[in-house]
Amino acid sequence: MPRTQVPGSPRVVLAFDFGLRRIGIATGDTVSGRAAPHTAVTVPSRGIDWGPIERALAAFNPHVLVVGRPTNADGSAGRLSAAADRFAAELAERSGLPVRRADEYASSFEAMAELKQQRASGQRRRRVQHADIDSAAAAIILERWLSRTAGRADGDETGDED
């Protein structure tokens, strides 16, 4: 699935907000630095159904993947960190693409506030669902990552936040 890349050319990025019930998905690119949320994937009780994730990989044909790293306010690992790490490792293995990590602290709260504001202003007609929040959080994670990697002189898009 990996594809060749001309140095300095635009890169498509697919981001994930990992959760035990849903995985939010967003896409973006290194030119606009913007991200768009997509339909979240429901995680059944038996574990991750990789089919919808693999379909998203095929549909968007990304160059790099970003998975949120759950952290607490003090920067320590959040309660979902180990599970998110396993998801990121399996995603890298299954896709053959580089997987980068980005801090996702408070991204869900930020996403919920943004979606509620859109609803209150009339920009959004339907009620805010949990899946909407998860995908909006993935977009926030991706935009954070894109802003950290923008304009790197060496073209390094690793952007891992440790």
MODELLER restraints for C-alpha pairs under 7 A, 6 or more apart:
rsr = mdl.restraints
at = mdl.atoms
rsr.add(forms.Gaussian(group=physical.xy_distance, feature=features.Distance(at['CA:1:A'], at['CA:95:A']), mean=6.33, stdev=0.5))
rsr.add(forms.Gaussian(group=physical.xy_distance, feature=features.Distance(at['CA:1:A'], at['CA:96:A']), mean=6.30, stdev=0.5))
rsr.add(forms.Gaussian(group=physical.xy_distance, feature=features.Distance(at['CA:2:A'], at['CA:63:A']), mean=6.91, stdev=0.5))
rsr.add(forms.Gaussian(group=physical.xy_distance, feature=features.Distance(at['CA:2:A'], at['CA:96:A']), mean=6.05, stdev=0.5))
rsr.add(forms.Gaussian(group=physical.xy_distance, feature=features.Distance(at['CA:2:A'], at['CA:97:A']), mean=5.69, stdev=0.5))
rsr.add(forms.Gaussian(group=physical.xy_distance, feature=features.Distance(at['CA:3:A'], at['CA:63:A']), mean=6.88, stdev=0.5))
rsr.add(forms.Gaussian(group=physical.xy_distance, feature=features.Distance(at['CA:8:A'], at['CA:155:A']), mean=6.30, stdev=0.5))
rsr.add(forms.Gaussian(group=physical.xy_distance, feature=features.Distance(at['CA:10:A'], at['CA:29:A']), mean=6.64, stdev=0.5))
rsr.add(forms.Gaussian(group=physical.xy_distance, feature=features.Distance(at['CA:10:A'], at['CA:30:A']), mean=5.51, stdev=0.5))
rsr.add(forms.Gaussian(group=physical.xy_distance, feature=features.Distance(at['CA:10:A'], at['CA:31:A']), mean=5.68, stdev=0.5))
rsr.add(forms.Gaussian(group=physical.xy_distance, feature=features.Distance(at['CA:11:A'], at['CA:29:A']), mean=5.44, stdev=0.5))
rsr.add(forms.Gaussian(group=physical.xy_distance, feature=features.Distance(at['CA:11:A'], at['CA:30:A']), mean=5.37, stdev=0.5))
rsr.add(forms.Gaussian(group=physical.xy_distance, feature=features.Distance(at['CA:11:A'], at['CA:63:A']), mean=5.82, stdev=0.5))
rsr.add(forms.Gaussian(group=physical.xy_distance, feature=features.Distance(at['CA:12:A'], at['CA:28:A']), mean=5.96, stdev=0.5))
rsr.add(forms.Gaussian(group=physical.xy_distance, feature=features.Distance(at['CA:12:A'], at['CA:29:A']), mean=4.51, stdev=0.5))
rsr.add(forms.Gaussian(group=physical.xy_distance, feature=features.Distance(at['CA:12:A'], at['CA:30:A']), mean=6.79, stdev=0.5))
rsr.add(forms.Gaussian(group=physical.xy_distance, feature=features.Distance(at['CA:12:A'], at['CA:62:A']), mean=4.73, stdev=0.5))
rsr.add(forms.Gaussian(group=physical.xy_distance, feature=features.Distance(at['CA:12:A'], at['CA:63:A']), mean=5.44, stdev=0.5))
rsr.add(forms.Gaussian(group=physical.xy_distance, feature=features.Distance(at['CA:12:A'], at['CA:64:A']), mean=6.90, stdev=0.5))
rsr.add(forms.Gaussian(group=physical.xy_distance, feature=features.Distance(at['CA:13:A'], at['CA:27:A']), mean=5.67, stdev=0.5))
rsr.add(forms.Gaussian(group=physical.xy_distance, feature=features.Distance(at['CA:13:A'], at['CA:28:A']), mean=5.26, stdev=0.5))
rsr.add(forms.Gaussian(group=physical.xy_distance, feature=features.Distance(at['CA:13:A'], at['CA:29:A']), mean=5.58, stdev=0.5))
rsr.add(forms.Gaussian(group=physical.xy_distance, feature=features.Distance(at['CA:13:A'], at['CA:62:A']), mean=5.18, stdev=0.5))
rsr.add(forms.Gaussian(group=physical.xy_distance, feature=features.Distance(at['CA:13:A'], at['CA:63:A']), mean=6.02, stdev=0.5))
rsr.add(forms.Gaussian(group=physical.xy_distance, feature=features.Distance(at['CA:13:A'], at['CA:64:A']), mean=5.15, stdev=0.5))
rsr.add(forms.Gaussian(group=physical.xy_distance, feature=features.Distance(at['CA:13:A'], at['CA:65:A']), mean=5.64, stdev=0.5))
rsr.add(forms.Gaussian(group=physical.xy_distance, feature=features.Distance(at['CA:14:A'], at['CA:26:A']), mean=5.85, stdev=0.5))
rsr.add(forms.Gaussian(group=physical.xy_distance, feature=features.Distance(at['CA:14:A'], at['CA:27:A']), mean=4.56, stdev=0.5))
rsr.add(forms.Gaussian(group=physical.xy_distance, feature=features.Distance(at['CA:14:A'], at['CA:28:A']), mean=6.59, stdev=0.5))
rsr.add(forms.Gaussian(group=physical.xy_distance, feature=features.Distance(at['CA:14:A'], at['CA:62:A']), mean=6.00, stdev=0.5))
rsr.add(forms.Gaussian(group=physical.xy_distance, feature=features.Distance(at['CA:14:A'], at['CA:64:A']), mean=6.68, stdev=0.5))
rsr.add(forms.Gaussian(group=physical.xy_distance, feature=features.Distance(at['CA:14:A'], at['CA:65:A']), mean=4.93, stdev=0.5))
rsr.add(forms.Gaussian(group=physical.xy_distance, feature=features.Distance(at['CA:14:A'], at['CA:66:A']), mean=6.28, stdev=0.5))
rsr.add(forms.Gaussian(group=physical.xy_distance, feature=features.Distance(at['CA:15:A'], at['CA:25:A']), mean=5.66, stdev=0.5))
rsr.add(forms.Gaussian(group=physical.xy_distance, feature=features.Distance(at['CA:15:A'], at['CA:26:A']), mean=5.16, stdev=0.5))
rsr.add(forms.Gaussian(group=physical.xy_distance, feature=features.Distance(at['CA:15:A'], at['CA:27:A']), mean=6.16, stdev=0.5))
rsr.add(forms.Gaussian(group=physical.xy_distance, feature=features.Distance(at['CA:15:A'], at['CA:65:A']), mean=5.64, stdev=0.5))
rsr.add(forms.Gaussian(group=physical.xy_distance, feature=features.Distance(at['CA:15:A'], at['CA:66:A']), mean=4.49, stdev=0.5))
rsr.add(forms.Gaussian(group=physical.xy_distance, feature=features.Distance(at['CA:15:A'], at['CA:67:A']), mean=5.72, stdev=0.5))
rsr.add(forms.Gaussian(group=physical.xy_distance, feature=features.Distance(at['CA:15:A'], at['CA:138:A']), mean=5.86, stdev=0.5))
rsr.add(forms.Gaussian(group=physical.xy_distance, feature=features.Distance(at['CA:15:A'], at['CA:142:A']), mean=5.78, stdev=0.5))
rsr.add(forms.Gaussian(group=physical.xy_distance, feature=features.Distance(at['CA:16:A'], at['CA:23:A']), mean=6.36, stdev=0.5))
rsr.add(forms.Gaussian(group=physical.xy_distance, feature=features.Distance(at['CA:16:A'], at['CA:24:A']), mean=5.43, stdev=0.5))
rsr.add(forms.Gaussian(group=physical.xy_distance, feature=features.Distance(at['CA:16:A'], at['CA:25:A']), mean=4.78, stdev=0.5))
rsr.add(forms.Gaussian(group=physical.xy_distance, feature=features.Distance(at['CA:16:A'], at['CA:26:A']), mean=6.62, stdev=0.5))
rsr.add(forms.Gaussian(group=physical.xy_distance, feature=features.Distance(at['CA:16:A'], at['CA:66:A']), mean=6.26, stdev=0.5))
rsr.add(forms.Gaussian(group=physical.xy_distance, feature=features.Distance(at['CA:16:A'], at['CA:67:A']), mean=4.86, stdev=0.5))
rsr.add(forms.Gaussian(group=physical.xy_distance, feature=features.Distance(at['CA:16:A'], at['CA:68:A']), mean=6.35, stdev=0.5))
rsr.add(forms.Gaussian(group=physical.xy_distance, feature=features.Distance(at['CA:16:A'], at['CA:138:A']), mean=5.31, stdev=0.5))
rsr.add(forms.Gaussian(group=physical.xy_distance, feature=features.Distance(at['CA:17:A'], at['CA:23:A']), mean=5.45, stdev=0.5))
rsr.add(forms.Gaussian(group=physical.xy_distance, feature=features.Distance(at['CA:17:A'], at['CA:24:A']), mean=4.72, stdev=0.5))
rsr.add(forms.Gaussian(group=physical.xy_distance, feature=features.Distance(at['CA:17:A'], at['CA:25:A']), mean=6.54, stdev=0.5))
rsr.add(forms.Gaussian(group=physical.xy_distance, feature=features.Distance(at['CA:17:A'], at['CA:67:A']), mean=6.27, stdev=0.5))
rsr.add(forms.Gaussian(group=physical.xy_distance, feature=features.Distance(at['CA:17:A'], at['CA:68:A']), mean=5.41, stdev=0.5))
rsr.add(forms.Gaussian(group=physical.xy_distance, feature=features.Distance(at['CA:17:A'], at['CA:134:A']), mean=6.34, stdev=0.5))
rsr.add(forms.Gaussian(group=physical.xy_distance, feature=features.Distance(at['CA:17:A'], at['CA:137:A']), mean=6.43, stdev=0.5))
rsr.add(forms.Gaussian(group=physical.xy_distance, feature=features.Distance(at['CA:17:A'], at['CA:138:A']), mean=4.73, stdev=0.5))
rsr.add(forms.Gaussian(group=physical.xy_distance, feature=features.Distance(at['CA:18:A'], at['CA:24:A']), mean=6.59, stdev=0.5))
rsr.add(forms.Gaussian(group=physical.xy_distance, feature=features.Distance(at['CA:18:A'], at['CA:68:A']), mean=6.72, stdev=0.5))
rsr.add(forms.Gaussian(group=physical.xy_distance, feature=features.Distance(at['CA:18:A'], at['CA:84:A']), mean=5.99, stdev=0.5))
rsr.add(forms.Gaussian(group=physical.xy_distance, feature=features.Distance(at['CA:20:A'], at['CA:43:A']), mean=6.43, stdev=0.5))
rsr.add(forms.Gaussian(group=physical.xy_distance, feature=features.Distance(at['CA:21:A'], at['CA:42:A']), mean=6.01, stdev=0.5))
rsr.add(forms.Gaussian(group=physical.xy_distance, feature=features.Distance(at['CA:21:A'], at['CA:43:A']), mean=4.88, stdev=0.5))
rsr.add(forms.Gaussian(group=physical.xy_distance, feature=features.Distance(at['CA:22:A'], at['CA:40:A']), mean=6.33, stdev=0.5))
rsr.add(forms.Gaussian(group=physical.xy_distance, feature=features.Distance(at['CA:22:A'], at['CA:41:A']), mean=5.44, stdev=0.5))
rsr.add(forms.Gaussian(group=physical.xy_distance, feature=features.Distance(at['CA:22:A'], at['CA:42:A']), mean=4.43, stdev=0.5))
rsr.add(forms.Gaussian(group=physical.xy_distance, feature=features.Distance(at['CA:22:A'], at['CA:43:A']), mean=5.17, stdev=0.5))
rsr.add(forms.Gaussian(group=physical.xy_distance, feature=features.Distance(at['CA:22:A'], at['CA:131:A']), mean=6.79, stdev=0.5))
rsr.add(forms.Gaussian(group=physical.xy_distance, feature=features.Distance(at['CA:23:A'], at['CA:40:A']), mean=5.50, stdev=0.5))
rsr.add(forms.Gaussian(group=physical.xy_distance, feature=features.Distance(at['CA:23:A'], at['CA:41:A']), mean=5.09, stdev=0.5))
rsr.add(forms.Gaussian(group=physical.xy_distance, feature=features.Distance(at['CA:23:A'], at['CA:42:A']), mean=6.52, stdev=0.5))
rsr.add(forms.Gaussian(group=physical.xy_distance, feature=features.Distance(at['CA:23:A'], at['CA:134:A']), mean=6.60, stdev=0.5))
rsr.add(forms.Gaussian(group=physical.xy_distance, feature=features.Distance(at['CA:24:A'], at['CA:40:A']), mean=4.38, stdev=0.5))
rsr.add(forms.Gaussian(group=physical.xy_distance, feature=features.Distance(at['CA:24:A'], at['CA:41:A']), mean=6.46, stdev=0.5))
rsr.add(forms.Gaussian(group=physical.xy_distance, feature=features.Distance(at['CA:24:A'], at['CA:131:A']), mean=6.89, stdev=0.5))
rsr.add(forms.Gaussian(group=physical.xy_distance, feature=features.Distance(at['CA:24:A'], at['CA:134:A']), mean=4.39, stdev=0.5))
rsr.add(forms.Gaussian(group=physical.xy_distance, feature=features.Distance(at['CA:24:A'], at['CA:135:A']), mean=3.85, stdev=0.5))
rsr.add(forms.Gaussian(group=physical.xy_distance, feature=features.Distance(at['CA:24:A'], at['CA:138:A']), mean=5.47, stdev=0.5))
rsr.add(forms.Gaussian(group=physical.xy_distance, feature=features.Distance(at['CA:25:A'], at['CA:37:A']), mean=6.03, stdev=0.5))
rsr.add(forms.Gaussian(group=physical.xy_distance, feature=features.Distance(at['CA:25:A'], at['CA:38:A']), mean=5.42, stdev=0.5))
rsr.add(forms.Gaussian(group=physical.xy_distance, feature=features.Distance(at['CA:25:A'], at['CA:39:A']), mean=6.53, stdev=0.5))
rsr.add(forms.Gaussian(group=physical.xy_distance, feature=features.Distance(at['CA:25:A'], at['CA:40:A']), mean=5.63, stdev=0.5))
rsr.add(forms.Gaussian(group=physical.xy_distance, feature=features.Distance(at['CA:25:A'], at['CA:135:A']), mean=5.03, stdev=0.5))
rsr.add(forms.Gaussian(group=physical.xy_distance, feature=features.Distance(at['CA:25:A'], at['CA:138:A']), mean=5.54, stdev=0.5))
rsr.add(forms.Gaussian(group=physical.xy_distance, feature=features.Distance(at['CA:26:A'], at['CA:35:A']), mean=6.29, stdev=0.5))
rsr.add(forms.Gaussian(group=physical.xy_distance, feature=features.Distance(at['CA:26:A'], at['CA:36:A']), mean=5.33, stdev=0.5))
rsr.add(forms.Gaussian(group=physical.xy_distance, feature=features.Distance(at['CA:26:A'], at['CA:37:A']), mean=4.16, stdev=0.5))
rsr.add(forms.Gaussian(group=physical.xy_distance, feature=features.Distance(at['CA:26:A'], at['CA:38:A']), mean=5.32, stdev=0.5))
rsr.add(forms.Gaussian(group=physical.xy_distance, feature=features.Distance(at['CA:26:A'], at['CA:135:A']), mean=6.13, stdev=0.5))
rsr.add(forms.Gaussian(group=physical.xy_distance, feature=features.Distance(at['CA:26:A'], at['CA:138:A']), mean=5.41, stdev=0.5))
rsr.add(forms.Gaussian(group=physical.xy_distance, feature=features.Distance(at['CA:26:A'], at['CA:139:A']), mean=5.02, stdev=0.5))
rsr.add(forms.Gaussian(group=physical.xy_distance, feature=features.Distance(at['CA:27:A'], at['CA:35:A']), mean=5.40, stdev=0.5))
rsr.add(forms.Gaussian(group=physical.xy_distance, feature=features.Distance(at['CA:27:A'], at['CA:36:A']), mean=5.43, stdev=0.5))
rsr.add(forms.Gaussian(group=physical.xy_distance, feature=features.Distance(at['CA:27:A'], at['CA:37:A']), mean=6.60, stdev=0.5))
rsr.add(forms.Gaussian(group=physical.xy_distance, feature=features.Distance(at['CA:28:A'], at['CA:34:A']), mean=5.60, stdev=0.5))
rsr.add(forms.Gaussian(group=physical.xy_distance, feature=features.Distance(at['CA:28:A'], at['CA:35:A']), mean=4.19, stdev=0.5))
rsr.add(forms.Gaussian(group=physical.xy_distance, feature=features.Distance(at['CA:28:A'], at['CA:36:A']), mean=6.30, stdev=0.5))
rsr.add(forms.Gaussian(group=physical.xy_distance, feature=features.Distance(at['CA:30:A'], at['CA:146:A']), mean=6.48, stdev=0.5))
rsr.add(forms.Gaussian(group=physical.xy_distance, feature=features.Distance(at['CA:33:A'], at['CA:143:A']), mean=6.36, stdev=0.5))
rsr.add(forms.Gaussian(group=physical.xy_distance, feature=features.Distance(at['CA:33:A'], at['CA:146:A']), mean=5.57, stdev=0.5))
rsr.add(forms.Gaussian(group=physical.xy_distance, feature=features.Distance(at['CA:33:A'], at['CA:147:A']), mean=6.62, stdev=0.5))
rsr.add(forms.Gaussian(group=physical.xy_distance, feature=features.Distance(at['CA:34:A'], at['CA:143:A']), mean=5.84, stdev=0.5))
rsr.add(forms.Gaussian(group=physical.xy_distance, feature=features.Distance(at['CA:35:A'], at['CA:139:A']), mean=5.08, stdev=0.5))
rsr.add(forms.Gaussian(group=physical.xy_distance, feature=features.Distance(at['CA:35:A'], at['CA:142:A']), mean=6.33, stdev=0.5))
rsr.add(forms.Gaussian(group=physical.xy_distance, feature=features.Distance(at['CA:35:A'], at['CA:143:A']), mean=5.87, stdev=0.5))
rsr.add(forms.Gaussian(group=physical.xy_distance, feature=features.Distance(at['CA:36:A'], at['CA:139:A']), mean=5.75, stdev=0.5))
rsr.add(forms.Gaussian(group=physical.xy_distance, feature=features.Distance(at['CA:37:A'], at['CA:135:A']), mean=4.96, stdev=0.5))
rsr.add(forms.Gaussian(group=physical.xy_distance, feature=features.Distance(at['CA:37:A'], at['CA:136:A']), mean=5.35, stdev=0.5))
rsr.add(forms.Gaussian(group=physical.xy_distance, feature=features.Distance(at['CA:37:A'], at['CA:138:A']), mean=6.80, stdev=0.5))
rsr.add(forms.Gaussian(group=physical.xy_distance, feature=features.Distance(at['CA:37:A'], at['CA:139:A']), mean=5.41, stdev=0.5))
rsr.add(forms.Gaussian(group=physical.xy_distance, feature=features.Distance(at['CA:38:A'], at['CA:135:A']), mean=5.99, stdev=0.5))
rsr.add(forms.Gaussian(group=physical.xy_distance, feature=features.Distance(at['CA:39:A'], at['CA:135:A']), mean=6.62, stdev=0.5))
rsr.add(forms.Gaussian(group=physical.xy_distance, feature=features.Distance(at['CA:40:A'], at['CA:131:A']), mean=5.46, stdev=0.5))
rsr.add(forms.Gaussian(group=physical.xy_distance, feature=features.Distance(at['CA:40:A'], at['CA:134:A']), mean=6.67, stdev=0.5))
rsr.add(forms.Gaussian(group=physical.xy_distance, feature=features.Distance(at['CA:40:A'], at['CA:135:A']), mean=5.65, stdev=0.5))
rsr.add(forms.Gaussian(group=physical.xy_distance, feature=features.Distance(at['CA:41:A'], at['CA:52:A']), mean=6.69, stdev=0.5))
rsr.add(forms.Gaussian(group=physical.xy_distance, feature=features.Distance(at['CA:43:A'], at['CA:49:A']), mean=6.46, stdev=0.5))
rsr.add(forms.Gaussian(group=physical.xy_distance, feature=features.Distance(at['CA:63:A'], at['CA:97:A']), mean=6.89, stdev=0.5))
rsr.add(forms.Gaussian(group=physical.xy_distance, feature=features.Distance(at['CA:64:A'], at['CA:97:A']), mean=5.93, stdev=0.5))
rsr.add(forms.Gaussian(group=physical.xy_distance, feature=features.Distance(at['CA:64:A'], at['CA:98:A']), mean=5.31, stdev=0.5))
rsr.add(forms.Gaussian(group=physical.xy_distance, feature=features.Distance(at['CA:64:A'], at['CA:99:A']), mean=6.17, stdev=0.5))
rsr.add(forms.Gaussian(group=physical.xy_distance, feature=features.Distance(at['CA:65:A'], at['CA:97:A']), mean=6.91, stdev=0.5))
rsr.add(forms.Gaussian(group=physical.xy_distance, feature=features.Distance(at['CA:65:A'], at['CA:98:A']), mean=6.21, stdev=0.5))
rsr.add(forms.Gaussian(group=physical.xy_distance, feature=features.Distance(at['CA:65:A'], at['CA:99:A']), mean=4.68, stdev=0.5))
rsr.add(forms.Gaussian(group=physical.xy_distance, feature=features.Distance(at['CA:65:A'], at['CA:100:A']), mean=6.08, stdev=0.5))
rsr.add(forms.Gaussian(group=physical.xy_distance, feature=features.Distance(at['CA:66:A'], at['CA:99:A']), mean=5.54, stdev=0.5))
rsr.add(forms.Gaussian(group=physical.xy_distance, feature=features.Distance(at['CA:66:A'], at['CA:100:A']), mean=4.68, stdev=0.5))
rsr.add(forms.Gaussian(group=physical.xy_distance, feature=features.Distance(at['CA:66:A'], at['CA:101:A']), mean=5.50, stdev=0.5))
rsr.add(forms.Gaussian(group=physical.xy_distance, feature=features.Distance(at['CA:66:A'], at['CA:102:A']), mean=6.83, stdev=0.5))
rsr.add(forms.Gaussian(group=physical.xy_distance, feature=features.Distance(at['CA:66:A'], at['CA:142:A']), mean=6.87, stdev=0.5))
rsr.add(forms.Gaussian(group=physical.xy_distance, feature=features.Distance(at['CA:67:A'], at['CA:88:A']), mean=6.29, stdev=0.5))
rsr.add(forms.Gaussian(group=physical.xy_distance, feature=features.Distance(at['CA:67:A'], at['CA:99:A']), mean=6.99, stdev=0.5))
rsr.add(forms.Gaussian(group=physical.xy_distance, feature=features.Distance(at['CA:67:A'], at['CA:100:A']), mean=6.32, stdev=0.5))
rsr.add(forms.Gaussian(group=physical.xy_distance, feature=features.Distance(at['CA:67:A'], at['CA:101:A']), mean=5.07, stdev=0.5))
rsr.add(forms.Gaussian(group=physical.xy_distance, feature=features.Distance(at['CA:67:A'], at['CA:102:A']), mean=6.42, stdev=0.5))
rsr.add(forms.Gaussian(group=physical.xy_distance, feature=features.Distance(at['CA:68:A'], at['CA:101:A']), mean=5.72, stdev=0.5))
rsr.add(forms.Gaussian(group=physical.xy_distance, feature=features.Distance(at['CA:68:A'], at['CA:102:A']), mean=5.00, stdev=0.5))
rsr.add(forms.Gaussian(group=physical.xy_distance, feature=features.Distance(at['CA:68:A'], at['CA:103:A']), mean=5.70, stdev=0.5))
rsr.add(forms.Gaussian(group=physical.xy_distance, feature=features.Distance(at['CA:68:A'], at['CA:104:A']), mean=5.05, stdev=0.5))
rsr.add(forms.Gaussian(group=physical.xy_distance, feature=features.Distance(at['CA:68:A'], at['CA:141:A']), mean=6.34, stdev=0.5))
rsr.add(forms.Gaussian(group=physical.xy_distance, feature=features.Distance(at['CA:69:A'], at['CA:81:A']), mean=6.32, stdev=0.5))
rsr.add(forms.Gaussian(group=physical.xy_distance, feature=features.Distance(at['CA:69:A'], at['CA:84:A']), mean=6.79, stdev=0.5))
rsr.add(forms.Gaussian(group=physical.xy_distance, feature=features.Distance(at['CA:69:A'], at['CA:101:A']), mean=6.00, stdev=0.5))
rsr.add(forms.Gaussian(group=physical.xy_distance, feature=features.Distance(at['CA:69:A'], at['CA:102:A']), mean=5.57, stdev=0.5))
rsr.add(forms.Gaussian(group=physical.xy_distance, feature=features.Distance(at['CA:69:A'], at['CA:103:A']), mean=4.85, stdev=0.5))
rsr.add(forms.Gaussian(group=physical.xy_distance, feature=features.Distance(at['CA:69:A'], at['CA:104:A']), mean=5.49, stdev=0.5))
rsr.add(forms.Gaussian(group=physical.xy_distance, feature=features.Distance(at['CA:70:A'], at['CA:77:A']), mean=6.36, stdev=0.5))
rsr.add(forms.Gaussian(group=physical.xy_distance, feature=features.Distance(at['CA:70:A'], at['CA:78:A']), mean=4.96, stdev=0.5))
rsr.add(forms.Gaussian(group=physical.xy_distance, feature=features.Distance(at['CA:70:A'], at['CA:80:A']), mean=6.14, stdev=0.5))
rsr.add(forms.Gaussian(group=physical.xy_distance, feature=features.Distance(at['CA:70:A'], at['CA:81:A']), mean=5.26, stdev=0.5))
rsr.add(forms.Gaussian(group=physical.xy_distance, feature=features.Distance(at['CA:70:A'], at['CA:103:A']), mean=6.49, stdev=0.5))
rsr.add(forms.Gaussian(group=physical.xy_distance, feature=features.Distance(at['CA:70:A'], at['CA:104:A']), mean=5.54, stdev=0.5))
rsr.add(forms.Gaussian(group=physical.xy_distance, feature=features.Distance(at['CA:70:A'], at['CA:105:A']), mean=6.20, stdev=0.5))
rsr.add(forms.Gaussian(group=physical.xy_distance, feature=features.Distance(at['CA:71:A'], at['CA:77:A']), mean=4.62, stdev=0.5))
rsr.add(forms.Gaussian(group=physical.xy_distance, feature=features.Distance(at['CA:71:A'], at['CA:78:A']), mean=4.24, stdev=0.5))
rsr.add(forms.Gaussian(group=physical.xy_distance, feature=features.Distance(at['CA:71:A'], at['CA:103:A']), mean=6.80, stdev=0.5))
rsr.add(forms.Gaussian(group=physical.xy_distance, feature=features.Distance(at['CA:71:A'], at['CA:104:A']), mean=6.82, stdev=0.5))
rsr.add(forms.Gaussian(group=physical.xy_distance, feature=features.Distance(at['CA:71:A'], at['CA:105:A']), mean=5.49, stdev=0.5))
rsr.add(forms.Gaussian(group=physical.xy_distance, feature=features.Distance(at['CA:72:A'], at['CA:78:A']), mean=5.21, stdev=0.5))
rsr.add(forms.Gaussian(group=physical.xy_distance, feature=features.Distance(at['CA:72:A'], at['CA:105:A']), mean=6.59, stdev=0.5))
rsr.add(forms.Gaussian(group=physical.xy_distance, feature=features.Distance(at['CA:88:A'], at['CA:99:A']), mean=6.69, stdev=0.5))
rsr.add(forms.Gaussian(group=physical.xy_distance, feature=features.Distance(at['CA:92:A'], at['CA:98:A']), mean=6.23, stdev=0.5))
rsr.add(forms.Gaussian(group=physical.xy_distance, feature=features.Distance(at['CA:92:A'], at['CA:99:A']), mean=5.75, stdev=0.5))
rsr.add(forms.Gaussian(group=physical.xy_distance, feature=features.Distance(at['CA:100:A'], at['CA:158:A']), mean=6.14, stdev=0.5))
rsr.add(forms.Gaussian(group=physical.xy_distance, feature=features.Distance(at['CA:100:A'], at['CA:159:A']), mean=6.85, stdev=0.5))
rsr.add(forms.Gaussian(group=physical.xy_distance, feature=features.Distance(at['CA:100:A'], at['CA:160:A']), mean=5.61, stdev=0.5))
rsr.add(forms.Gaussian(group=physical.xy_distance, feature=features.Distance(at['CA:101:A'], at['CA:160:A']), mean=5.05, stdev=0.5))
rsr.add(forms.Gaussian(group=physical.xy_distance, feature=features.Distance(at['CA:101:A'], at['CA:161:A']), mean=6.43, stdev=0.5))
rsr.add(forms.Gaussian(group=physical.xy_distance, feature=features.Distance(at['CA:102:A'], at['CA:141:A']), mean=6.63, stdev=0.5))
rsr.add(forms.Gaussian(group=physical.xy_distance, feature=features.Distance(at['CA:102:A'], at['CA:145:A']), mean=6.06, stdev=0.5))
rsr.add(forms.Gaussian(group=physical.xy_distance, feature=features.Distance(at['CA:102:A'], at['CA:160:A']), mean=5.79, stdev=0.5))
rsr.add(forms.Gaussian(group=physical.xy_distance, feature=features.Distance(at['CA:102:A'], at['CA:161:A']), mean=5.32, stdev=0.5))
rsr.add(forms.Gaussian(group=physical.xy_distance, feature=features.Distance(at['CA:103:A'], at['CA:161:A']), mean=6.32, stdev=0.5))
rsr.add(forms.Gaussian(group=physical.xy_distance, feature=features.Distance(at['CA:104:A'], at['CA:141:A']), mean=5.74, stdev=0.5))
rsr.add(forms.Gaussian(group=physical.xy_distance, feature=features.Distance(at['CA:107:A'], at['CA:137:A']), mean=5.06, stdev=0.5))
rsr.add(forms.Gaussian(group=physical.xy_distance, feature=features.Distance(at['CA:107:A'], at['CA:140:A']), mean=6.25, stdev=0.5))
rsr.add(forms.Gaussian(group=physical.xy_distance, feature=features.Distance(at['CA:107:A'], at['CA:141:A']), mean=6.69, stdev=0.5))
rsr.add(forms.Gaussian(group=physical.xy_distance, feature=features.Distance(at['CA:108:A'], at['CA:133:A']), mean=6.29, stdev=0.5))
rsr.add(forms.Gaussian(group=physical.xy_distance, feature=features.Distance(at['CA:108:A'], at['CA:134:A']), mean=6.62, stdev=0.5))
rsr.add(forms.Gaussian(group=physical.xy_distance, feature=features.Distance(at['CA:108:A'], at['CA:137:A']), mean=5.03, stdev=0.5))
rsr.add(forms.Gaussian(group=physical.xy_distance, feature=features.Distance(at['CA:111:A'], at['CA:133:A']), mean=5.65, stdev=0.5))
rsr.add(forms.Gaussian(group=physical.xy_distance, feature=features.Distance(at['CA:111:A'], at['CA:136:A']), mean=5.36, stdev=0.5))
rsr.add(forms.Gaussian(group=physical.xy_distance, feature=features.Distance(at['CA:111:A'], at['CA:137:A']), mean=5.23, stdev=0.5))
rsr.add(forms.Gaussian(group=physical.xy_distance, feature=features.Distance(at['CA:112:A'], at['CA:133:A']), mean=5.60, stdev=0.5))
rsr.add(forms.Gaussian(group=physical.xy_distance, feature=features.Distance(at['CA:115:A'], at['CA:128:A']), mean=6.69, stdev=0.5))
rsr.add(forms.Gaussian(group=physical.xy_distance, feature=features.Distance(at['CA:116:A'], at['CA:128:A']), mean=6.94, stdev=0.5))
rsr.add(forms.Gaussian(group=physical.xy_distance, feature=features.Distance(at['CA:118:A'], at['CA:124:A']), mean=5.31, stdev=0.5))
rsr.add(forms.Gaussian(group=physical.xy_distance, feature=features.Distance(at['CA:119:A'], at['CA:125:A']), mean=6.22, stdev=0.5))
rsr.add(forms.Gaussian(group=physical.xy_distance, feature=features.Distance(at['CA:145:A'], at['CA:159:A']), mean=6.27, stdev=0.5))
rsr.add(forms.Gaussian(group=physical.xy_distance, feature=features.Distance(at['CA:148:A'], at['CA:159:A']), mean=6.17, stdev=0.5))
rsr.add(forms.Gaussian(group=physical.xy_distance, feature=features.Distance(at['CA:149:A'], at['CA:157:A']), mean=5.48, stdev=0.5))
rsr.add(forms.Gaussian(group=physical.xy_distance, feature=features.Distance(at['CA:149:A'], at['CA:159:A']), mean=5.41, stdev=0.5))
